[in-house]
Amino acid sequence: MVSADQAKTVAGILGNIISLALFLSPLPTFVTICRRKTVERFSAAPYLAALLNCLLWVLYGLPWVHPHSPLILTINGAGTAIELAYVILFLVHSEGHKRRRIAAAFLAELLFVAAATAVVLNLPLDHHDRSLFVGCLCVVFGALMYAAPLSVMKLVIKTRSVEFLPLGLSVASFANGLCWTCYALIGFDLFIIIPNGVGVILAAVQLVLHAVFHKSTQRQIAARRSTVLTVVTVNQDSDKMTLTPAQANGLHPSPEAQEK
């Protein structure tokens, strides 16, 4: 018979594996960004939200805040490093006002987490009070992390295209939220249940959008490629039809040459 602690440990390990897949799922997006050297219409909001969420969960998992939480600490430590790399890539490949907004949000997150850490570790609080304080922050910003793609979802509905809503990210978000919800239900940790329950619902909505707008997205991409090919073909034909003055004189002798 499997005990509750063993089941919780198994769910936590699965949660770590799926969470790592979630953190790595945007890699194709960032390969595209690095290749094109522009972020195009990709949004930094999900990655900024994920970074803040990971930083807060690292704080929550510290032994001085919520003891016996190694599985929470390990995966969110890895997530912090990965999301930090994504945000840096956004800063490198964005321009102007967009880069300034990302930099300002990034700096605000670091200052906020530093302030929360100073408050929690320096005030005379016990483990319960520290867990309660940081846990409430995790609930709020965890929900915001899962809600961050809402702006992209609005764009999807408006353009009827899921091109800028990566499917891998949506699938990983759904599996991640579901696994951590099960983990939290075993020990009944509301601070983990609430944000991940919200994440399951929002990720499910994203998957529905992928199902609804998949065909229209493919049609738009095909139409765009067809337009590019047409323009290239027309330009090539135009180059063939255009003659330089020297070529024109070669085909049609000048009046002086005709007189000779």
Short mmCIF file of the C-alpha atoms (twelve columns), coordinates in Angstrom:
data_MODEL
# 
_entry.id   MODEL 
# 
loop_
_atom_site.group_PDB 
_atom_site.id 
_atom_site.type_symbol 
_atom_site.label_atom_id 
_atom_site.label_alt_id 
_atom_site.label_comp_id 
_atom_site.label_asym_id 
_atom_site.label_seq_id 
_atom_site.Cartn_x 
_atom_site.Cartn_y 
_atom_site.Cartn_z 
_atom_site.pdbx_PDB_model_num 
ATOM 1   C CA . MET A 1   0.000   0.000  0.000   1 
ATOM 2   C CA . VAL A 2   1.400   3.369  -1.024  1 
ATOM 3   C CA . SER A 3   1.386   5.946  1.750   1 
ATOM 4   C CA . ALA A 4   0.289   9.555  1.298   1 
ATOM 5   C CA . ASP A 5   3.885   10.770 1.686   1 
ATOM 6   C CA . GLN A 6   5.115   8.372  -0.995  1 
ATOM 7   C CA . ALA A 7   2.330   9.413  -3.365  1 
ATOM 8   C CA . LYS A 8   3.139   13.066 -2.719  1 
ATOM 9   C CA . THR A 9   6.828   12.433 -3.423  1 
ATOM 10  C CA . VAL A 10  6.011   10.657 -6.706  1 
ATOM 11  C CA . ALA A 11  3.684   13.502 -7.732  1 
ATOM 12  C CA . GLY A 12  6.391   16.016 -6.828  1 
ATOM 13  C CA . ILE A 13  9.012   14.219 -8.922  1 
ATOM 14  C CA . LEU A 14  6.621   14.053 -11.875 1 
ATOM 15  C CA . GLY A 15  5.883   17.731 -11.286 1 
ATOM 16  C CA . ASN A 16  9.608   18.505 -11.451 1 
ATOM 17  C CA . ILE A 17  9.973   16.627 -14.747 1 
ATOM 18  C CA . ILE A 18  6.913   18.232 -16.341 1 
ATOM 19  C CA . SER A 19  7.845   21.680 -15.005 1 
ATOM 20  C CA . LEU A 20  11.302  21.347 -16.551 1 
ATOM 21  C CA . ALA A 21  9.634   20.451 -19.849 1 
ATOM 22  C CA . LEU A 22  7.419   23.524 -19.413 1 
ATOM 23  C CA . PHE A 23  10.410  25.782 -18.839 1 
ATOM 24  C CA . LEU A 24  12.202  24.363 -21.896 1 
ATOM 25  C CA . SER A 25  9.157   24.258 -24.205 1 
ATOM 26  C CA . PRO A 26  9.668   27.821 -25.577 1 
ATOM 27  C CA . LEU A 27  13.146  26.910 -26.902 1 
ATOM 28  C CA . PRO A 28  11.942  26.704 -30.561 1 
ATOM 29  C CA . THR A 29  10.488  30.200 -30.166 1 
ATOM 30  C CA . PHE A 30  13.818  31.570 -28.945 1 
ATOM 31  C CA . VAL A 31  15.727  29.757 -31.687 1 
ATOM 32  C CA . THR A 32  13.496  31.641 -34.150 1 
ATOM 33  C CA . ILE A 33  14.064  34.936 -32.308 1 
ATOM 34  C CA . CYS A 34  17.838  34.465 -32.315 1 
ATOM 35  C CA . ARG A 35  17.864  33.478 -35.987 1 
ATOM 36  C CA . ARG A 36  15.768  36.480 -37.068 1 
ATOM 37  C CA . LYS A 37  17.386  38.784 -34.470 1 
ATOM 38  C CA . THR A 38  13.982  40.246 -33.558 1 
ATOM 39  C CA . VAL A 39  11.202  39.351 -31.119 1 
ATOM 40  C CA . GLU A 40  8.564   40.276 -33.737 1 
ATOM 41  C CA . ARG A 41  5.120   40.087 -32.056 1 
ATOM 42  C CA . PHE A 42  6.174   37.634 -29.349 1 
ATOM 43  C CA . SER A 43  5.329   38.882 -25.864 1 
ATOM 44  C CA . ALA A 44  7.789   38.946 -22.952 1 
ATOM 45  C CA . ALA A 45  4.943   38.968 -20.409 1 
ATOM 46  C CA . PRO A 46  4.719   35.171 -19.901 1 
ATOM 47  C CA . TYR A 47  8.468   34.914 -19.290 1 
ATOM 48  C CA . LEU A 48  8.618   37.890 -16.926 1 
ATOM 49  C CA . ALA A 49  5.659   36.451 -14.996 1 
ATOM 50  C CA . ALA A 50  7.272   32.998 -14.894 1 
ATOM 51  C CA . LEU A 51  10.545  34.482 -13.628 1 
ATOM 52  C CA . LEU A 52  8.803   36.327 -10.792 1 
ATOM 53  C CA . ASN A 53  6.807   33.207 -9.943  1 
ATOM 54  C CA . CYS A 54  9.954   31.035 -9.780  1 
ATOM 55  C CA . LEU A 55  11.787  33.551 -7.598  1 
ATOM 56  C CA . LEU A 56  8.906   33.638 -5.111  1 
ATOM 57  C CA . TRP A 57  8.618   29.840 -4.993  1 
ATOM 58  C CA . VAL A 58  12.368  29.604 -4.342  1 
ATOM 59  C CA . LEU A 59  11.798  31.921 -1.384  1 
ATOM 60  C CA . TYR A 60  8.826   29.800 -0.260  1 
ATOM 61  C CA . GLY A 61  10.869  26.589 -0.430  1 
ATOM 62  C CA . LEU A 62  13.754  27.857 1.697   1 
ATOM 63  C CA . PRO A 63  14.211  25.903 4.972   1 
ATOM 64  C CA . TRP A 64  13.732  29.125 6.980   1 
ATOM 65  C CA . VAL A 65  10.343  29.746 5.352   1 
ATOM 66  C CA . HIS A 66  8.729   26.380 4.557   1 
ATOM 67  C CA . PRO A 67  10.880  23.436 5.716   1 
ATOM 68  C CA . HIS A 68  10.931  20.047 3.983   1 
ATOM 69  C CA . SER A 69  10.200  21.432 0.502   1 
ATOM 70  C CA . PRO A 70  13.210  20.275 -1.564  1 
ATOM 71  C CA . LEU A 71  11.128  19.410 -4.645  1 
ATOM 72  C CA . ILE A 72  9.685   22.935 -4.761  1 
ATOM 73  C CA . LEU A 73  13.118  24.475 -4.252  1 
ATOM 74  C CA . THR A 74  14.954  22.439 -6.907  1 
ATOM 75  C CA . ILE A 75  12.577  22.918 -9.817  1 
ATOM 76  C CA . ASN A 76  12.016  26.607 -9.176  1 
ATOM 77  C CA . GLY A 77  15.758  27.176 -8.866  1 
ATOM 78  C CA . ALA A 78  16.196  25.617 -12.316 1 
ATOM 79  C CA . GLY A 79  13.205  27.583 -13.610 1 
ATOM 80  C CA . THR A 80  14.701  30.844 -12.372 1 
ATOM 81  C CA . ALA A 81  17.894  30.252 -14.382 1 
ATOM 82  C CA . ILE A 82  15.985  29.279 -17.550 1 
ATOM 83  C CA . GLU A 83  13.468  32.140 -17.408 1 
ATOM 84  C CA . LEU A 84  16.267  34.611 -16.693 1 
ATOM 85  C CA . ALA A 85  17.969  33.494 -19.912 1 
ATOM 86  C CA . TYR A 86  14.718  34.013 -21.858 1 
ATOM 87  C CA . VAL A 87  14.234  37.536 -20.476 1 
ATOM 88  C CA . ILE A 88  17.832  38.437 -21.345 1 
ATOM 89  C CA . LEU A 89  17.261  37.232 -24.924 1 
ATOM 90  C CA . PHE A 90  14.172  39.437 -25.127 1 
ATOM 91  C CA . LEU A 91  16.233  42.413 -23.951 1 
ATOM 92  C CA . VAL A 92  18.943  41.688 -26.528 1 
ATOM 93  C CA . HIS A 93  16.606  41.272 -29.507 1 
ATOM 94  C CA . SER A 94  13.962  43.930 -28.766 1 
ATOM 95  C CA . GLU A 95  14.253  47.633 -29.532 1 
ATOM 96  C CA . GLY A 96  13.180  51.065 -28.374 1 
ATOM 97  C CA . HIS A 97  10.129  51.398 -26.169 1 
ATOM 98  C CA . LYS A 98  9.577   47.638 -25.971 1 
ATOM 99  C CA . ARG A 99  13.095  47.043 -24.631 1 
ATOM 100 C CA . ARG A 100 12.693  49.810 -22.051 1 
ATOM 101 C CA . ARG A 101 9.391   48.342 -20.833 1 
ATOM 102 C CA . ILE A 102 10.905  44.865 -20.467 1 
ATOM 103 C CA . ALA A 103 13.943  46.265 -18.622 1 
ATOM 104 C CA . ALA A 104 11.725  48.264 -16.268 1 
ATOM 105 C CA . ALA A 105 9.543   45.238 -15.483 1 
ATOM 106 C CA . PHE A 106 12.623  43.066 -14.926 1 
ATOM 107 C CA . LEU A 107 14.178  45.578 -12.510 1 
ATOM 108 C CA . ALA A 108 10.869  45.989 -10.647 1 
ATOM 109 C CA . GLU A 109 10.653  42.206 -10.175 1 
ATOM 110 C CA . LEU A 110 14.162  41.982 -8.733  1 
ATOM 111 C CA . LEU A 111 13.505  44.843 -6.320  1 
ATOM 112 C CA . PHE A 112 10.172  43.343 -5.242  1 
ATOM 113 C CA . VAL A 113 11.650  39.903 -4.510  1 
ATOM 114 C CA . ALA A 114 14.608  41.467 -2.672  1 
ATOM 115 C CA . ALA A 115 12.190  43.478 -0.499  1 
ATOM 116 C CA . ALA A 116 10.009  40.417 0.216   1 
ATOM 117 C CA . THR A 117 13.091  38.376 1.158   1 
ATOM 118 C CA . ALA A 118 14.354  41.094 3.500   1 
ATOM 119 C CA . VAL A 119 10.965  41.320 5.233   1 
ATOM 120 C CA . VAL A 120 10.532  37.564 5.655   1 
ATOM 121 C CA . LEU A 121 14.039  36.755 6.870   1 
ATOM 122 C CA . ASN A 122 14.547  39.758 9.138   1 
ATOM 123 C CA . LEU A 123 11.225  40.082 10.959  1 
ATOM 124 C CA . PRO A 124 10.723  37.883 14.049  1 
ATOM 125 C CA . LEU A 125 8.300   35.452 12.379  1 
ATOM 126 C CA . ASP A 126 7.913   31.708 12.837  1 
ATOM 127 C CA . HIS A 127 7.713   29.178 9.993   1 
ATOM 128 C CA . HIS A 128 3.906   29.357 9.863   1 
ATOM 129 C CA . ASP A 129 3.822   33.151 9.484   1 
ATOM 130 C CA . ARG A 130 6.623   33.147 6.925   1 
ATOM 131 C CA . SER A 131 4.909   30.414 4.912   1 
ATOM 132 C CA . LEU A 132 1.630   32.331 5.085   1 
ATOM 133 C CA . PHE A 133 3.176   35.607 3.915   1 
ATOM 134 C CA . VAL A 134 5.219   34.154 1.048   1 
ATOM 135 C CA . GLY A 135 2.479   31.654 0.185   1 
ATOM 136 C CA . CYS A 136 -0.032  34.465 -0.360  1 
ATOM 137 C CA . LEU A 137 2.441   36.181 -2.693  1 
ATOM 138 C CA . CYS A 138 2.932   32.911 -4.565  1 
ATOM 139 C CA . VAL A 139 -0.834  32.489 -4.983  1 
ATOM 140 C CA . VAL A 140 -1.254  35.980 -6.439  1 
ATOM 141 C CA . PHE A 141 1.749   35.970 -8.767  1 
ATOM 142 C CA . GLY A 142 1.358   32.292 -9.642  1 
ATOM 143 C CA . ALA A 143 -2.119  33.066 -10.938 1 
ATOM 144 C CA . LEU A 144 -0.685  36.044 -12.842 1 
ATOM 145 C CA . MET A 145 1.918   33.783 -14.461 1 
ATOM 146 C CA . TYR A 146 -0.795  31.543 -15.851 1 
ATOM 147 C CA . ALA A 147 -2.900  34.594 -16.774 1 
ATOM 148 C CA . ALA A 148 0.006   36.297 -18.582 1 
ATOM 149 C CA . PRO A 149 -0.840  34.659 -21.953 1 
ATOM 150 C CA . LEU A 150 -4.312  36.290 -21.816 1 
ATOM 151 C CA . SER A 151 -3.026  39.186 -23.932 1 
ATOM 152 C CA . VAL A 152 -1.740  36.678 -26.489 1 
ATOM 153 C CA . MET A 153 -5.052  34.799 -26.334 1 
ATOM 154 C CA . LYS A 154 -6.828  38.068 -27.157 1 
ATOM 155 C CA . LEU A 155 -4.537  38.477 -30.167 1 
ATOM 156 C CA . VAL A 156 -5.323  34.896 -31.216 1 
ATOM 157 C CA . ILE A 157 -9.070  35.562 -31.186 1 
ATOM 158 C CA . LYS A 158 -8.624  38.868 -33.033 1 
ATOM 159 C CA . THR A 159 -6.353  37.508 -35.781 1 
ATOM 160 C CA . ARG A 160 -7.767  33.953 -35.822 1 
ATOM 161 C CA . SER A 161 -4.167  32.723 -35.696 1 
ATOM 162 C CA . VAL A 162 -2.272  30.773 -33.019 1 
ATOM 163 C CA . GLU A 163 1.103   31.453 -34.636 1 
ATOM 164 C CA . PHE A 164 2.292   33.462 -31.625 1 
ATOM 165 C CA . LEU A 165 0.806   31.112 -28.986 1 
ATOM 166 C CA . PRO A 166 3.252   28.157 -28.922 1 
ATOM 167 C CA . LEU A 167 1.430   24.830 -28.675 1 
ATOM 168 C CA . GLY A 168 4.231   23.215 -26.677 1 
ATOM 169 C CA . LEU A 169 3.947   25.907 -24.020 1 
ATOM 170 C CA . SER A 170 0.180   25.405 -23.734 1 
ATOM 171 C CA . VAL A 171 0.453   21.611 -23.440 1 
ATOM 172 C CA . ALA A 172 3.261   21.814 -20.868 1 
ATOM 173 C CA . SER A 173 1.326   24.430 -18.854 1 
ATOM 174 C CA . PHE A 174 -1.725  22.172 -18.719 1 
ATOM 175 C CA . ALA A 175 0.254   19.081 -17.653 1 
ATOM 176 C CA . ASN A 176 2.298   21.085 -15.151 1 
ATOM 177 C CA . GLY A 177 -0.739  22.666 -13.492 1 
ATOM 178 C CA . LEU A 178 -2.536  19.320 -13.312 1 
ATOM 179 C CA . CYS A 179 0.423   17.510 -11.746 1 
ATOM 180 C CA . TRP A 180 1.116   20.153 -9.088  1 
ATOM 181 C CA . THR A 181 -2.587  20.380 -8.259  1 
ATOM 182 C CA . CYS A 182 -2.555  16.637 -7.531  1 
ATOM 183 C CA . TYR A 183 0.644   17.074 -5.470  1 
ATOM 184 C CA . ALA A 184 -0.959  19.808 -3.387  1 
ATOM 185 C CA . LEU A 185 -4.251  17.945 -2.910  1 
ATOM 186 C CA . ILE A 186 -2.430  15.043 -1.211  1 
ATOM 187 C CA . GLY A 187 -1.008  17.325 1.475   1 
ATOM 188 C CA . PHE A 188 -3.755  19.932 0.979   1 
ATOM 189 C CA . ASP A 189 -1.540  22.957 0.435   1 
ATOM 190 C CA . LEU A 190 -3.862  25.748 -0.694  1 
ATOM 191 C CA . PHE A 191 -0.925  27.937 -1.701  1 
ATOM 192 C CA . ILE A 192 -0.090  25.404 -4.435  1 
ATOM 193 C CA . ILE A 193 -3.650  24.314 -5.266  1 
ATOM 194 C CA . ILE A 194 -5.061  27.759 -6.122  1 
ATOM 195 C CA . PRO A 195 -2.519  29.050 -8.702  1 
ATOM 196 C CA . ASN A 196 -2.099  25.646 -10.335 1 
ATOM 197 C CA . GLY A 197 -5.862  25.075 -10.465 1 
ATOM 198 C CA . VAL A 198 -6.187  28.419 -12.257 1 
ATOM 199 C CA . GLY A 199 -3.328  27.350 -14.523 1 
ATOM 200 C CA . VAL A 200 -5.115  24.146 -15.536 1 
ATOM 201 C CA . ILE A 201 -8.233  26.116 -16.552 1 
ATOM 202 C CA . LEU A 202 -6.361  28.782 -18.538 1 
ATOM 203 C CA . ALA A 203 -4.106  26.239 -20.254 1 
ATOM 204 C CA . ALA A 204 -7.189  24.241 -21.239 1 
ATOM 205 C CA . VAL A 205 -8.623  27.401 -22.840 1 
ATOM 206 C CA . GLN A 206 -5.379  27.833 -24.810 1 
ATOM 207 C CA . LEU A 207 -5.618  24.257 -26.083 1 
ATOM 208 C CA . VAL A 208 -9.200  24.917 -27.197 1 
ATOM 209 C CA . LEU A 209 -7.971  27.991 -29.113 1 
ATOM 210 C CA . HIS A 210 -5.335  25.852 -30.833 1 
ATOM 211 C CA . ALA A 211 -8.011  23.367 -31.883 1 
ATOM 212 C CA . VAL A 212 -10.378 26.096 -33.137 1 
ATOM 213 C CA . PHE A 213 -7.860  28.243 -35.042 1 
ATOM 214 C CA . HIS A 214 -5.358  25.634 -36.251 1 
ATOM 215 C CA . LYS A 215 -6.712  25.481 -39.820 1 
ATOM 216 C CA . SER A 216 -7.099  29.259 -40.188 1 
ATOM 217 C CA . THR A 217 -3.499  29.687 -38.963 1 
ATOM 218 C CA . GLN A 218 -2.218  27.260 -41.599 1 
ATOM 219 C CA . ARG A 219 -4.194  29.089 -44.299 1 
ATOM 220 C CA . GLN A 220 -2.723  32.460 -43.253 1 
ATOM 221 C CA . ILE A 221 0.834   31.090 -43.232 1 
ATOM 222 C CA . ALA A 222 0.318   29.474 -46.651 1 
ATOM 223 C CA . ALA A 223 -1.146  32.703 -48.067 1 
ATOM 224 C CA . ARG A 224 1.805   34.693 -46.746 1 
ATOM 225 C CA . ARG A 225 4.300   32.302 -48.320 1 
ATOM 226 C CA . SER A 226 2.403   32.394 -51.592 1 
ATOM 227 C CA . THR A 227 2.501   36.196 -51.591 1 
ATOM 228 C CA . VAL A 228 6.261   36.208 -50.971 1 
ATOM 229 C CA . LEU A 229 6.849   33.713 -53.817 1 
ATOM 230 C CA . THR A 230 4.691   35.789 -56.164 1 
ATOM 231 C CA . VAL A 231 6.612   38.971 -55.352 1 
ATOM 232 C CA . VAL A 232 9.961   37.217 -55.869 1 
ATOM 233 C CA . THR A 233 8.808   35.764 -59.210 1 
ATOM 234 C CA . VAL A 234 7.516   39.133 -60.436 1 
ATOM 235 C CA . ASN A 235 10.782  40.841 -59.441 1 
ATOM 236 C CA . GLN A 236 12.808  38.213 -61.254 1 
ATOM 237 C CA . ASP A 237 10.684  38.584 -64.397 1 
ATOM 238 C CA . SER A 238 10.981  42.357 -64.153 1 
ATOM 239 C CA . ASP A 239 14.757  42.099 -63.983 1 
ATOM 240 C CA . LYS A 240 14.761  39.958 -67.113 1 
ATOM 241 C CA . MET A 241 12.561  42.447 -69.006 1 
ATOM 242 C CA . THR A 242 14.559  45.553 -68.038 1 
ATOM 243 C CA . LEU A 243 17.396  46.518 -70.390 1 
ATOM 244 C CA . THR A 244 20.239  48.881 -69.681 1 
ATOM 245 C CA . PRO A 245 20.937  51.749 -72.155 1 
ATOM 246 C CA . ALA A 246 23.971  49.867 -73.436 1 
ATOM 247 C CA . GLN A 247 21.880  46.745 -74.033 1 
ATOM 248 C CA . ALA A 248 19.209  48.821 -75.753 1 
ATOM 249 C CA . ASN A 249 21.812  50.403 -78.079 1 
ATOM 250 C CA . GLY A 250 23.173  46.948 -78.819 1 
ATOM 251 C CA . LEU A 251 19.746  45.808 -80.021 1 
ATOM 252 C CA . HIS A 252 18.862  49.049 -81.799 1 
ATOM 253 C CA . PRO A 253 21.812  50.860 -83.436 1 
ATOM 254 C CA . SER A 254 21.946  54.573 -82.850 1 
ATOM 255 C CA . PRO A 255 21.076  56.966 -85.747 1 
ATOM 256 C CA . GLU A 256 24.751  57.772 -86.170 1 
ATOM 257 C CA . ALA A 257 25.562  54.090 -86.623 1 
ATOM 258 C CA . GLN A 258 22.746  53.671 -89.098 1 
ATOM 259 C CA . GLU A 259 24.113  56.601 -91.214 1 
ATOM 260 C CA . LYS A 260 27.530  54.964 -91.331 1 
# 
